[in-house]
């Protein structure tokens, strides 16, 4: 099962998981390194640091968060992939990011998924099509109409070949007849600054990254990439209800251990993360920003990555996206 039905099943299954007891069959015996495959301040960093105190309490050892965003997260993934499979080193990264990176660069740089073991998909988040007040665009239909004019639109995407880039291609192929100049950035921060300054017409970015700007009126939200509206911004329609029926492309983020880590250790960490994310204070903070807590099992997370690989391989091939160094 893929698409909207699979996403609903994952979330429904996760909701039935009871918060774990503090006692675990396995616990770390020293400080744990949690490597974030992105720079500080991004959505990966935000949700990992929000959960860190609860994880420390549950596992009985400090969890130290380290940021390493080199090569769009490939450096962090490779670092954790080389670590000892003893449960003392974890990776927090974008699930769709690892899948897409392997499709584009796996042949020349190695397959990251072969070095990592899924622990849990922690959260899902909508990607948001957003513009600035001076653009004159107020609705997603206005964006499409502008894109069909002779001058077209400039669209910022945080990362060549990333999830935002693929969503733009999927919308373009779903609607056709549009002139969209994609402007790739080395992350969401620079893209957001240029959008705020009016240097580009619009941007696709993970919703929690711009929640504050939208609520302050500095940016205008047009549509979310998930099948249903996001509870953090219920007034913003989905692409599915306005442009392309059944369109459903969330961002996924999750935790990985080095390949070879024993199943009992992986399961202990999966339970700890599920419990931490479902702690009232952590859940409230993440939900308010626009995250949807998934807290899946290791098997569910692995299956979701398999489905994403099949879907994004097709999109990348159809759009003719090539590695930047090709």
DRENDREN-908769 format. One record per atom (N, C-alpha, C, O): x, y, z. Coordinates in steps of 0.001 Angstrom, whole numbers, plus 524288, in hexadecimal, padded with zeros to 5 digits. Atoms other than C-alpha are relative to their C-alpha. Layout:
BEGIN
XYZ
...
This chain:
BEGIN
803557FB5280000
800008000080000
80374804D980000
807328052880302
7FD077FB2880059
8053680D717FC55
7FC4E8049380029
7F78B803EB80046
803257FB4580060
800A481B7F7FC21
7FCF58011E804E5
7FEA37FFA980928
8030D7FE497FB82
7F605820EF80504
7FE5E7FB9180394
7FE697FC2980859
801BA804507FCC1
7F13A813C380998
804537FE0A80386
8036D7FCE68081B
7FBAC801DE7FCD0
7FEA580F8A80E23
8013E803D88045C
8022B80247808CF
7FECE7FC137FBFC
8011A81C6781538
7FC0E7FFB98046D
7FD818000880900
803FF8005E7FBF3
7F42981B2C81C5C
800D37FB2F8035E
800107FB568081D
7FF2B804D27FD10
7F76480D3782027
804958008C803B7
8045B7FEAB80823
7FB767FF347FCA3
804AD8111C8257D
7FE8180326804CE
7FFDA801BC80933
801707FCA47FBA3
7FEEA81BF282DC7
7FC267FD4A8039E
7FC767FDDE80861
803C7802C37FCB9
7F3A4813828326D
802C07FBEF80358
801827FB4F807F3
7FD22803E17FD06
7FD06808C783669
8033A8027380445
803898005E80897
7FCCF7FD607FC1B
805E08124C83D69
7FCBB801E58048D
7FE82801D980905
803567FDED7FBDD
7FA73817F3844FC
7FE7E7FBD1803ED
7FD147FD0A8085B
8017F804337FC82
7F7BD80A9784ACA
804737FE4080380
803A97FB1380706
7FB87801987FCE3
805638095085077
7FFC6802AA8054C
7FFB18077680599
800307FDC27FAC4
804DE80B2E85F22
80547802468016A
80947800277FFCD
7FB097FDEB7FE34
80F43813DA8655C
802FF7FBD5802FC
800B27F9238063D
7FD0E804387FDA3
81A4E80AD9869B3
80118800EE805C5
80117805608079A
7FE387FF837FA9E
81E1A80812877A5
80599801F180005
8085D8015B7FC21
7FAB37FDF67FFB8
82AB780E5B87C40
804037FB927FFE4
808477FC347FDC4
7FC598045B7FFE9
831018011587E86
800967FDBD7FA81
7FCB97FCA47F7DC
7FEF68022480524
8377D7FC028723A
803587FB2180094
806577FAA28044E
7FCB2804A37FFF9
83D9B7EEE386F18
805B0801777FF04
809447FEBE800BA
7FAB17FE1C80109
849677F69686A49
80032805D080102
7FC73808A07FFEF
7FF0D7FA6C7FF53
84EFC803CD86E0F
805B1801317FEB4
8090F7FDD87FF78
7FA8B7FE9380104
85B4280B0C869D4
803018006F8051C
800B8801688093A
7FCC67FFB77FB4D
866A380B0887358
80395804BB80024
806F98052E80385
7FCFD7FB2980019
86C6C8182486FA7
7FD078040D7FCC8
7F8E7802E87FA99
802877FBCF802F5
869118252386936
7FF0E7FE577FA5A
802727FC0A7F7D6
80196801878054C
861D98232B85C54
800B0804A17FC50
7FF31809067FD92
7FF887FBFD80410
8654382ACA8500A
7FB527FF9C7FC5E
7FA297FB6C7FA50
8045D7FFB8803A7
8599182EFF847FA
8018D803D57FBB6
8017F808927FC88
7FE0F7FCD580454
85E6D833F483AD4
7FB5D801CE7FCAB
7F83E7FEA17FADB
804367FDC280329
8553283D1883395
8021C801157FA8A
80603803D47F9EF
7FE2F7FF5380556
8568D83CB6824D0
7FE69805307FD9D
7FCA58055D7F925
801647FABE801D4
8542E84B6A8238F
8025B803F4803BE
804048029D8080D
7FDF47FBD37FCB8
858B285869828E3
7FC548012D80485
7F7C17FFB28046D
803277FE827FB75
853E285DB9835DE
7FB96803A37FE59
7FC32806D47FACE
8045D7FC7B800EE
8469F86458835EF
7FBF87FE0C7FC2F
7F7BA800477FBD5
803C78021F803AE
8400985C1782B83
7FC267FC63802AE
7FC697FB9080769
804148033C7FDA6
8347D8531382D74
8021C7FAF08024F
8001C7F91C80648
7FD96804A47FDAC
83D038470F82FAE
8021E8013F80568
8013F7FE5B80926
7FD997FE527FB1D
8444B84E4C83A4F
7FBDA801418041B
7FC6A7FFCF808A8
804177FE577FC55
837EE853E18407B
7FD827FB54802A1
7FCFA7FB3D80769
802EE804477FD97
830F68470684274
8038B7FC5680314
801D37F9FA806E6
7FC63803497FD05
83D1883F8E846E2
801418027280549
8015A7FFC080944
7FEC17FD5C7FB0E
8408A849B585124
7FB388003B80397
7FBC58002D8085E
804B3800077FCC0
8326784A2B855B4
7FF6E7FACC802DA
7FDA77FAA880751
800958052F7FDAE
832BE83B8985853
8048E7FE7280378
804017FAE5806AA
7FB38801B17FD50
8409483AD885DF2
7FF727FF8A805F1
8011E7FB9480818
800718009B7FA4E
83D5283D9D86C5C
7FCC97FB428019D
7FE367F88980550
8033C804817FEBB
832908335786C8B
802DB7FAE87FEC7
802327F70E80194
7FCF2804A080147
83BA78298C865DF
804297FEFB80424
805127FA83805AB
7FC148007D7FBDE
8463D82C3786FF1
7FD927FDA3804E3
7FFDF7FA388075E
802A7801FA7FB5A
83C83829B687AD8
7FE9B7FA427FF67
7FF337F73680312
801A480564800D1
837A181D1B874D6
804947FC377FFC4
8043F7F7DD801C8
7FBAD803A4800EC
844C48174F8713F
804488004880423
807BF7FCF380433
7FC627FFD47FBA2
84C8381B9E87D2E
8056E801E27FEAF
808F28017C801F1
7FAF97FDCB8019A
857C6821C087597
7FF08805007FCEA
7FB158056E7FA33
800AD7FB3280311
859BA82F6286FD3
800037FED87FA28
802ED7FB7E7F851
800288004E805B0
85650830B78616C
801D6805437FDED
7FF358093B7FE96
7FD967FB33801F6
85F1983AC285AE0
7FED4800957FA37
8001A7FD247F71B
801717FEF88056D
85A14840AD84E3A
80475802CF7FD3E
80663806CB7FF1F
7FBD67FDAB8031F
86456843B4843D5
7FDF3800E77FA7C
7FB697FD7D7F83E
801CA7FEB98054B
8619384A6B836DD
804537FF287FC06
808CB800BC7FCD7
7FC53800C280447
8682A8464982A43
7FCE37FFE27FAF0
7FAEB7FBCD7F955
803437FF92804AC
8616084B2181E0B
802F47FFAB7FAEA
800CB801057F6D6
7FCEA80032804C4
86C46848DA81442
7FDB97FC7B7FBD4
7FBA27F84F7FCFF
801BB8030980490
868AE84400806A1
7FA5C7FE4080096
7F90E7F9BB7FF96
8059E800FD7FF79
85A0B844F580967
7FEDB7FB3E8036B
7FB437F83C80257
800ED8043A7FC4C
85B1483B57814A9
802F17FB017FEE4
802E87F77480221
7FD25804D18013A
8636E8312180DD4
804A47FF3B803A3
805EF7FACB804F9
7FB7B800757FC7E
86F1D8342281698
7FE4E7FDA280539
800D27FA108073B
801F2802087FB06
86730831C4822F6
7FE667FA487FF7A
7FF8B7F71C802E7
801BB80566800D8
8613B8255981D57
8049F7FC487FF9F
804877F804801D6
7FB5C8034B80081
86E8981FF8819A5
802CA7FF7380539
804C97FB438067D
7FD7F800237FADC
873F9823858270D
7FD5D7FC018038F
7FFFB7F8CD80602
802D9803B57FCB4
8695481C0782E2C
800677FA7C7FDC4
800B27F6B2800B6
7FF81805238026F
86A3D810E982458
8051A7FD4D80156
805617F88080148
7FAE58023E7FE9D
8788F80F0982849
800997FF21805E4
804677FCBD8079A
7FF96800687FA4E
875D680FB0836F9
7FF227FA6B801D3
7FCE47F7347FF09
800CF8052B7FDBF
875FA803DA83FC5
7FA2B7FEF5800AE
7F74F802688026F
805A0801437FF95
868B87FCE583F86
7FE7B7FE7580590
7FC8D7FA2880685
800D6801347FA7B
867487FDC284E3B
7FBC98035C8028C
7FB1D8032E8074E
804387FCCD7FDE2
85C008075E84FCA
801BD8051680268
7FE89807EC8049B
7FDFD7FB327FD98
864B48127A8543F
8002B8049B7FC29
8013E809077FDB6
7FFFB7FBE4803FB
863D581A2384776
7FB1A7FF797FCAA
7F9F47FB457FAA0
804CC7FFEE80310
8574081DFF84087
80045804527FBEA
80332808187FC78
8009B7FBF980405
853DC825BA83464
7FA5D801D27FFE6
7F6C47FEA280012
805287FDCF80116
8484782EDA832EC
8005D802AB7FAB3
8036C806507FA01
7FFA27FDF58054F
845E8831C382498
7FAAE7FFB87FD61
7F70E7FD457FF60
804D38003780313
83B59833CB81A6D
7FFC47FACE7FD2F
8034E7F9727FA3A
8008C805088029E
83655826A1815EC
7FFBD800947FA1F
802437FDA67F743
800517FF26805A7
832B282BD98088E
8052C802007FDE5
8068F800EC7F96B
7FAF37FDF1801B0
83FD5832DD80803
803EB7FBAB7FEF5
806BD7FBD97FB10
7FC6A80463800C4
8478C8263C809A6
7FE7E7FCF17FB21
801E17FB777F80C
801CA802E380495
83F3D81F557FF7A
8016B802DE7FAF9
8038B800877F75A
7FEEC7FCEC804B2
8408F82A537F589
805DA800547FEFF
807947FFE87FA87
7FA567FFB380095
84F2082BB57F814
802397FAF27FDC6
805BB7FB117FA7D
7FE23804FA80215
8512E81D3F7F58C
7FE8F7FF517FA42
8019B7FD2E7F736
801918006980584
8498081DFB7E8D1
803B48032A7FC8F
80546801687F85E
7FCCC7FC7E8032A
851CC8295C7E40A
805D57FEC180050
808937FF147FC61
7FA5D800657FF2F
85F308264B7E9CD
801E27FA99801A8
806947F9BB80234
7FE74805197FE0A
85EF9818257EE38
803CC7FD187FC80
807517FA6B7FE64
7FC9E802E680397
8656F812DD7E204
805AB801D080064
809427FEA37FFFB
7FAAB7FDF17FFD8
8714081BC77E359
802368007580584
806F68004B80640
7FE1E7FEFB7FAB9
871E881DD67F209
7FE857FBCF803FA
800057FC2E80888
80188804217FC6A
86C0B811A27F7FB
7FA6C800BC801F8
7F88A805248025B
805687FFEC7FE38
85E7180E2B7FCF5
7FFE1800BC805E8
801B07FD59808CE
8002B7FEDA7FA6C
85C118146780A39
7FCA37FC15802F7
7FE057FA818074B
803A4803797FD40
850B080B6F80DAC
802807FAC58015C
800D47F83B80517
7FD6A804EA7FECE
859B97FF9F80D4E
8033D8005B804FE
804997FC5C8074C
7FCBD7FF417FB5A
861748057D818A0
7FCDB80165804D7
7FF06801E58091A
803487FE177FBBE
855E78096C82112
7FB6E7FC5480102
7F9937F9A37FD7B
80461803437FE70
84B348026F8287A
7FB9E8038280202
7FC7C8066B805BD
804417FC9B7FE33
83DE880931829FC
7FE797FEC8805A3
7FE0F7FA3C80725
801CA800897FA98
839C580B858381B
7FA478019A8006B
7F6FF7FE8080211
8056A7FE2B80002
82D74813BF83708
7FF79804D07FC94
802E4808327FC99
801707FB0E8026F
8273781DD782E38
7FDB68035180459
7F9A2802048068A
801AD7FCC97FB98
825DA828A183835
7FB61803787FEAA
7F77A8038780178
804157FC3B80155
81D96832C283144
7FF1D800337FA1B
802707FE9C7F705
8011F7FE6880557
8170E8368882494
7FEDA805D98001F
7FD24807EF8041A
801457FA738005C
815948448082008
7FE7D801487FA69
800AB7FF277F6B1
801817FE3980537
80EDC84B01814B5
8043B8037D7FDBD
806E98064780098
7FD0C7FBFC802C8
8169E8525580A96
7FC158044A7FE9E
7F797803367FD48
8037B7FB81800B1
810FC85FEA808DA
801B38034B7FB57
80637804E77FAFE
7FF297FC3080428
80FE4868027FC79
7FE9A8054B80239
7FA3080620803F2
800A87FB0D7FD42
81193875DB80169
802308046D7FCAB
805CF803A27F99A
7FE247FB73802E3
81364883867FBD0
8008580498803B8
7FFC4803FF8086E
7FF577FB617FCAD
815DA89150800CA
7FBBA804007FEB9
7F99E803EF7FA67
8047D7FC74800BB
80BCD89C4A8026A
80049803677FB24
7FC3E804C17F8EA
7FF7D7FC7180479
811518A4AA7F765
7FF777FD3F7FABF
7FF877FFCD7F6AC
8005B802E9804E9
80FE8899D97ED46
7FAC9800CD7FD47
7FA6A800237F887
8053D7FF9980237
8016489C7B7EB4B
7FD3C7FAC97FFA2
7F8C27FA877FDE5
8024E8054080012
7FEF088DD97EC78
7FD827FEFA80551
8001C7FF6F80956
802CF800D47FB13
7F4AF88AA37F6C1
7FDE47FA6D80095
7FCE27F8A5804EF
802158054F7FFE0
7EFD887D0B7F31D
8034E7FC827FC75
806217FE717F915
7FCF88038180346
7F5D2870F37ED0F
7FE4B8006B7FA4F
801777FFA77F6C8
801D37FF3A80561
7ED4B8735B7E10D
802A0804BA7FD7F
803A3804BB7F8CC
7FD2C7FB6C80206
7F3DD880B97DFAD
805897FE757FE4F
80787800457FA53
7FAAF801CE80146
8011E879FD7DFDB
800017FD247FAC3
803627FE1A7F77A
80046802F2804DF
7FD1C870B67D4F5
7FF00803AD7FB69
801668031F7F748
801257FC448042D
7F76887BE27CCEA
804D6803277FE96
805E88040C7F9FC
7FB297FD0E80101
8040E883B17CE83
803F77FC897FD29
806B37FE557F9A2
7FC40803938026B
80C10877B97CACD
7FEAF7FED07FA57
802067FD147F759
8018D800FF80566
804418767F7BE45
8006F804D87FC8F
7FF62804A07F7DF
7FF0F7FB4580309
8072F884707BA26
805677FFB77FD84
808977FC6B7FEF7
7FB248005E80301
81274887317B0F8
804DB8008C8035E
808D17FE098024E
7FB537FF477FCC3
81BBD88BCD7BBBF
800B67FBA880403
805017FAFB80613
7FFA08044D7FC55
818AF880317C495
8012B801C580585
8005380650806DC
7FEAC7FEDD7FA93
81D2387F817D2C8
8055D7FDC18014B
8072A7FA067FED9
7FB2F8022E7FDDD
829D387D717DA1E
7FEAC7FD5B80525
7FC2E7FFAE80889
801578032C7FB78
828D1872CA7E459
804EE7FE21802BA
808167FB568006A
7FB8F801D07FCF6
832DC870A27EF06
7FF167FA8480215
7FADC7F9578040C
80045805497FDC5
835A4862797F2EA
804EB7FF228033E
809417FFE08014D
7FB77800EE7FC9E
83E7585F1A7FE7D
802C47FAE27FE9F
801C97F6D580106
7FCFA8048D80180
847A0855AB7F7CF
7FE877FDD67FAB9
7FA097FC627F9CF
800D28026580520
8492B850E77E9E5
7FED37FA39800C1
801B17F77A80378
80162805767FF9A
84261843D37E8A2
7FD807FE7C80522
7FC9A7F9DD80619
802708011C7FAFE
83C478450A7F622
7FA227FF5B7FF7B
7F7FC7FF967FB2F
8059E8011080010
82E34842857FA03
7FCE98048F7FDB5
7F916803B37FAEC
802C47FB7E80228
829F5850767F6B5
80083800327FA11
7FCBF801637F752
7FF0A80029805A0
8301484F537E933
7FC697FBEC7FD6C
7FA147FCEF7F957
8033C8042580245
828DB842847E6CA
7FA358016680027
7F7568003E7FC79
8057E7FE5B7FFB9
81BDC848077EB6F
7FECA803E97FBAD
7FAB08039B7F930
800C17FC398043C
81D79853637E1FC
7FF767FD347FABF
7FC187FE927F799
80042802F4804E5
81FF7849C17D6E8
7FAE37FCF67FF93
7F89C7FC927FB5B
804E38030580010
8142D8418C7DACE
7FB53803857FED9
7F7C9801FD7FBFA
8043B7FC4E80116
80B3F84D767DACB
80038801BD7FA47
7FC36802027F7A2
7FF587FE5C80572
810D4852017CDC7
7FDFB7FBCE7FC43
7FB247FCF47F88E
8019D8043F80376
80EB5844B17C79C
7FA2D7FED480095
7F7AE7FCFE7FCE8
80589800EC7FF28
80132843A87CDA6
7FC83804077FD6F
7F812802E37FBFE
803297FBBB80234
7FC9B850B97C84F
80196801607FA74
7FE3C802647F729
7FE1B7FEB48052E
8052D853707BC82
7FF3B805C07FEA3
7FC558088880148
800B67FAB8801F6
80649860367B514
801DC8044D80398
7FFEA808B08034D
7FE1C7FC1D7FC4D
80DCC8673B7BFCB
805B0801617FEDF
808B17FE297FCF0
7FA9C7FE3280083
81A4686F3B7BF64
8020C8011780583
8010280533807C9
7FDE17FF967FAB4
8215286D047CC3F
805F17FF9C7FFBD
808147FBA57FE0D
7FA4F800097FFAF
82F92870B77CDF9
8017A7FE7980596
800BC8018980938
7FE8A801D87FAD8
83496868A37D966
8055F802208017C
80920801BA7FE81
7FB1F7FDC47FE0A
83F1B86F3C7E17A
801BC7FCBD804B1
7FF887FD4E808ED
7FE538034A7FB9B
84671865407E9E5
8035E80308803E3
80699806418025E
7FCFF7FD937FBC7
84C03869A37F700
8029D7FBCF80344
800F37F74C8034A
7FD4A8038E7FC77
8556D863688008C
7FD5B8000E80556
7FFD88010C80954
802DE8002A7FB1C
84AE68623A80AC5
7FB6F803B78000E
7FB09807377FCC9
804B17FCD27FF9F
83E1F8685080F08
800EF8057B801EC
7FE0C8090E80080
7FEEE7FAD17FDE8
84428873C08164B
8010C804157FBCC
7FE68808197FBB3
7FEF77FC3280431
84A0187ABD80A6D
7FB59800DA7FC6C
7FA608053D7FAB5
8049B7FF7580356
83DD6877F28025C
7FBE78037380296
7F97C806BA80007
803D27FCD97FD24
8352787DCC80CDF
80187805BC8000D
7FE2F809217FF63
7FE307FA917FFF8
83D7688A1580DBB
7FEF7802A07FABC
7FD3F8071C7FA8A
800ED7FDB48052F
83C8C88C377FF0D
7FA2B800B87FEF7
7F8A1804837FC70
805A37FF5A800B9
82DD488A077FF33
7FE08804A780327
7FADD807B780138
801947FB927FCC8
82C19893AA80A57
8018F8052B7FD72
7FED88091A7FDF8
7FE1C7FB44802A3
833EE89D7D80269
7FD81800C67FAA7
7FE7D804BA7F81A
802807FF7D80517
82BBB89B157F63C
803847FEC07FB73
8025A800477F70A
7FC658015980436
83727895BC7EE69
7FDFE7FB807FCAD
7FFA87FADB7F836
802958042C802E4
82EFE889F07EA56
7FA1F80085800EB
7F8708032680493
805AF7FF727FFA0
8205E888847E852
7FD997FC7180423
7F9DF7FDF2806C8
80261803D57FC7E
81DAE87C7D7F082
8041E7FC0C801A1
8088F7FC307FFCC
7FC61803E77FDF7
823E0871207F7A0
7FCCD7FB55801E5
7F8547FBE98038F
8022A804A37FD7C
820DF863377FBC0
803CA7FE7A80455
808787FDE180366
7FCA7801027FB82
825F68600F80950
7FCE07FD0A8041B
7F8137FD4B80427
802A6802C37FBC1
822DC8578E81514
7FCFD803EE8034F
7FF2C807D580514
803777FC4A7FD5C
8176385E2781BDA
802228020380538
8020E806BE80613
7FE327FDF97FAF8
81D3E85ECC829AB
80483803DF7FF9F
8057D806CE8034E
7FB967FC6B80095
828F28664A82445
7FE47805AD7FF65
80158809408005C
801CB7FA9D800F0
820828723582120
7FAFB80140802F2
7F85D8051B801C2
804D47FF1F7FD0A
8154F8711D82AD6
7FFC8805738024C
7FBCD8081C801D5
7FFEE7FAD77FD7E
8196087D6E8321F
7FF62804617FC01
7FC9C8082D7FD04
800727FBF280410
81ADB8856482588
7FA62800647FDFA
7F869804AC7FD07
8056780000801EA
80D5288151820F2
7FC5F8027780405
7F915805B3802AB
803707FDF67FBEF
806D68845182DEA
800D0805D7800EB
7FD3E8088F802A5
7FEEC7FA6C7FF6D
80D72891A682E40
7FE688031E7FB2D
7FEC9807E97FB2C
801A87FD48804BA
80866894C882088
804658016C7FC54
80390804337F87E
7FB907FEC88036B
815F38958781A96
800047FCAF7FB16
802587FE317F728
8007F8036A80489
812EB88A528114E
7FA507FE497FF7D
7F7727FE1680357
805698018F8010F
8063C885D280AF4
7FFEB7FA417FE62
802397F8DD7FA66
800408058B8015D
8034A8772B80AFD
7FBFA7FF0C7FBBA
7F7CA8016A7FBC1
803808011080461
7FD01871B97FEB2
7FDAE7FA8180029
7F8FF7F9D77FF4C
802058055C7FFF6
7FBE2862EF7FFFD
804007FC6180288
808B57FD5680256
7FC95803EF7FDAE
80151857328073A
8002A7FB307FC87
7FC987FA3D7F973
7FF22804788036D
8068F84ADF800DB
7FD847FAFE80203
7FD8E7F7097FF46
8027D804A37FDCC
7FF708414E809C2
7FA547FF987FE3A
7F7F3803767FCA6
8054C800E2801E5
7F25D83B5380660
7FC1380374802D4
7F889805A88006F
8038C7FCD77FCD5
7EB8F8426081178
802B8804ED801EB
807848053F801F0
7FDD27FB317FDE1
7ED6384FE48171A
803127FEEA804FB
801FE7FB2D807CE
7FCCE800B47FB55
7F77C8516F821C2
7FD4880278804B2
7FB7D806EB80455
802AB7FDD87FB6A
7F1BF8534582F7D
8025C80518801F5
7FFA7808388046A
7FD877FB1B7FE44
7FBA285E268321D
7FE3B804A37FCB9
7FE8C809167FE83
801EB7FBDC80375
7F614865FA82699
7FB147FE117FD3C
7FB287FD4B7F87D
804B58026080251
7E842860E482453
7FD71803497FBC9
7FA3F801527F8C8
8024F7FCA380401
7E4C386C8281BDA
802AB7FF667FAB4
800A9801567F6C9
7FD0B8008F804DC
7EEDE868B481181
7FE4E7FB047FD32
7FEAA7F6C97FF74
801DC804A4802CD
7E97A85F788070D
804837FC757FE56
809127FDFA7FE96
7FC1D803AF80201
7F0938539D801B8
8002B800517FA0D
7FC7A8021E7F78D
7FF9E8007A805B1
7F570851B17F3E5
7FBD87FC317FE05
7F9BA7FCD37F9C0
803D1803F48019C
7EC5A845F07F385
7FA8F802407FF46
7F7C7800B77FBAA
805537FDE980060
7E00984DE27F5C8
7FF8C8048A7FC31
7FB35806087FAC0
800337FB738036E
7E3C2859307ECE3
801FB7FEFD7FA7E
7FFFE8014B7F6C5
7FD788009580518
7EC2D8542B7E1AF
8000A7FA6C7FDEE
7FE437F9727F992
7FF2480553801E0
7EF1B845937E0DB
7FDAA7FC2C803E8
7FFE97FB6980816
80278803A87FC4F
7E5E383BAB7E73D
803BF7FBBC801D7
806D37F9A67FECA
7FCF3804337FD83
7EC5D831F27F0A1
805CF801408007E
808D97FDD5801FB
7FA7A7FE8C7FF68
7F94E839647F087
801707FFB0805C7
7FED8802158090A
7FE8F800CD7FA87
800468355C7FD11
805D67FEDA80055
807767FA647FF91
7FA54800A77FFAF
80EEE837837FED7
80202802B5804F0
803BD80730804B7
7FDE27FDAB7FB3E
812D4839D780CF7
805ED7FF668003C
808297FC0E7FD98
7FA96800E57FE8B
820B183B9B811D5
800127FC288048A
7FC9D7FC3F807E1
7FF788039C7FBA9
82538830CB81AD4
80559800A580287
80939801A27FFDB
7FB1A7FFBC7FD20
82FA58312482558
8002C7FB78803C5
7FC227F9AB805A8
7FFB38048D7FCA7
834D08263882D8C
8055F7FF088023B
8090B802028015B
7FB46801767FD2D
83F4681F8583584
8022C7FAF77FDB3
7FF407F76A7FC4C
7FD4B8048E80209
84959815AF830D0
804707FE83803A9
80697801CC8066F
7FB67802067FD57
853B580D2783713
8039C7FDA97FBDD
801E67FCA87F77C
7FC8E80295803CC
85FB88075A83076
7FDFD7FA8D7FEA1
7FBEB7F7CE801FD
801638054980195
85CEC7FB118289C
803107FC1480358
807AD7FCDD80475
7FD88803D57FC9D
85FDC7EF2B830E3
7FE9B800A0805BA
7FFD87FD40808EB
801CD7FF3B7FAA6
85A107F4EC83D4B
7FC027FBCC80153
7F8557FB047FE53
803B98042C7FEA7
852F07E9CD84460
7FA6C802018005D
7F97A80678801E2
805817FE858000B
8442B7E9E784345
7FE1B801CE8055F
7FAE880562805B7
801D87FE857FAC6
8425A7EAC485209
8018B8059B8014F
7FEAE808538040D
7FE537FA9C7FF23
84A207F7878523C
7FCBF803BC7FCB3
7FB21807DD7FE91
803457FCCC8036A
842A67FD048469D
7FA908009D80252
7F86D804EC80260
805397FFC37FDC0
835BB7F99684D1D
7FFE68034C804F8
7FC1F8061C805EF
7FFBB7FCC67FB48
83A0E7FFC6859F8
7FFFC805C57FEA2
7FD5F808E480132
7FFEA7FA81801A2
83D1180C74852E8
7FACA801907FD83
7F8FB805F47FE43
805117FEBE8025B
8306280BBD84B22
7FBF98012580439
7F8F7804DE803C2
803A97FF207FBB9
8289D80A9F857B6
801358051D802D2
7FDA98080580444
7FE8A7FB2F7FD49
8304A8159D85E04
7FE67804D07FCEA
7FC67808917FF28
8018B7FB8D8033C
82E0281ED085289
7FA108009E7FFD8
7F812804FD8000F
805B27FF998000A
81F8E81B7D851F8
7FE0D8027380511
7FAA6805D980504
8019E7FDD07FAFF
81E2D81E5C86069
80161805BA8007B
7FE41808CD80275
7FE4C7FA877FF9E
825EA82B1185F7D
7FC94803897FCAE
7FB06807BF7FE69
8031D7FCC780386
81E3183023853DD
7FA6480096801E1
7F7DB80486800C8
8055A7FFD07FE24
8114982D0685A6B
7FF828027580565
7FB34802DC80780
800367FCF67FB30
815008342D866E2
7FCEB804FB7FEF1
7FD98807697FAD9
803A57FBB780102
80AF383EF886868
802BB805007FE45
801168076C7FA75
7FD5B7FB1880148
8147384A758681C
802857FFC07FAA0
802388037E7F79F
7FD688009480514
81C138453285C6C
7FBF87FFE07FBA0
7FC92802947F7B1
804088006A8040C
80FE484187854AA
7FD5E805417FF04
7FC59806AB7FA89
8029B7FAF08009D
8098D84EBA8573F
80369803C67FCE4
8017D806827F96E
7FC757FC6E802B9
8158A85638852A4
800727FE9B7FA39
8002B802087F6DC
7FF4F8019C8056B
8175E84E2D8464D
7FAF7800AB7FCDD
7FB24802657F861
805037FF54802BC
808E084E2F842B6
7FEF0805B47FECF
7FCEB806F77FAA1
800EF7FA6D800C7
8083585CEC84457
803228021F7FB6E
80164805B27F8BA
7FCB97FE4180459
8133B85E9883A8D
7FE327FDCF7FAC9
7FF897FFE27F6A9
801DB80258804DA
80C83855D8830AC
802027FA8E7FEFE
801077F8617FAD1
7FE568056E80081
812FE848AE832E4
7FB767FC548014A
7F8377FD8C804A0
803A3804357FEB4
80A9983C64832DE
803427FB7980214
806937F96A7FF45
7FCDB8041D7FDA2
8101F8323083C20
7FE617FABC7FDC7
7F9CA7F9517FDEE
800F48052880243
81157824DF83592
801867FBAF803D1
7FE5D7F83F804F8
7FE1B803BE7FC17
8199C81CF883F48
7FEF47FA5F7FE52
7FC707F76C8012A
801068052480226
81976810B4836DB
803AA7FBDE80248
8075E7FD1680518
7FC70804417FECF
81F91803818390F
80481800157FC10
80414802977F7FC
7FBC280053803E0
82CA4800888326B
7FE317FDC47FACE
7FFBA7FFB07F6AC
801D78026D804DE
825B77F7C982886
7FCAE803BF7FCCB
7FD35803EF7F805
803477FC3C802C7
81BB48024982515
80358804407FD7A
80247805EA7F918
7FC907FBFB80228
8267C80C4982329
802D87FDEF7FB34
803318009E7F73A
7FD588024980481
82E088032381A39
7FC667FF627FB5A
7FDF4800607F6E9
803C0800A780448
821D6800388124A
7FEAB805357FD74
7FDF7805797F8B4
801337FADB80234
81EF480EB2810A6
8046D801E37FC79
803758047B7F88B
7FB927FE7D80345
82CA0810CF80B3D
800047FCE17FAEA
801687FEF77F6CF
800708031A804CC
82AAF805A280197
7FC028026D7FC4C
7FCF3802DA7F79A
804177FDA180335
81E1880C087FCDC
801D6805307FDB9
800C0806657F933
7FE007FAF8801DF
824BE819557FBE4
803F87FF3D7FBA7
8041A802447F7EC
7FC118010980409
82FD88138F7F3F7
7FD687FEE27FABE
7FF11800E67F6B5
802B680145804E6
8267880DF27E9E6
7FD78804E07FDA9
7FDBC805BE7F8F0
802C97FB61801E2
81EBD81A927E8F5
803C5804117FDE4
802F1806267F9A3
7FC7A7FBC880187
82A34824087E844
8039F7FE707FB89
80558801CB7F88E
7FCF4801C580486
8320A81BB97DEC7
7FD158014F7FAFB
7FF688031B7F72D
8033A7FED980498
826CE81D457D532
7FFCD805DB7FEE8
8003F807827FA6A
800527FA54800B3
8259C82BF77D789
80527802237FDE3
8052B805477FA3E
7FADD7FE0F801A2
8343F82E5D7D60C
801217FE8C7FA58
80338801B57F761
7FF26801A580568
834DB826867C982
7FC928031D7FC42
7FE6A804D57F829
803A17FD308036D
828D482D337C3B4
80197805B17FF52
800FB807F27FB1E
7FE797FA7D80035
82E0683ABB7C713
80576800C57FDC0
80706805307FCAD
7FAB47FF978021E
83BAF837B07C1FD
803D08028A803BC
8078D8050B8020B
7FC7D7FDB47FC0F
8422083BEC7CEB8
804F77FCAF80036
804B37F7E68009A
7FB00802A57FFE5
8508F838827CEC7
80332801E6804AA
802448063480699
7FC9C7FE177FBD4
85AE0839357D973
802A3805157FE6C
803D7805DF7F9D6
7FDB27FAEB80138
860B9846D27DA6E
805657FF8E7FD8A
80706802E67FA7E
7FAA88009180216
86E358419C7D742
800347FCA97FB0F
8046A7FB4C7F92F
8002380355804B0
869A0839A17CB84
8016D803157FB22
80183800E97F6D8
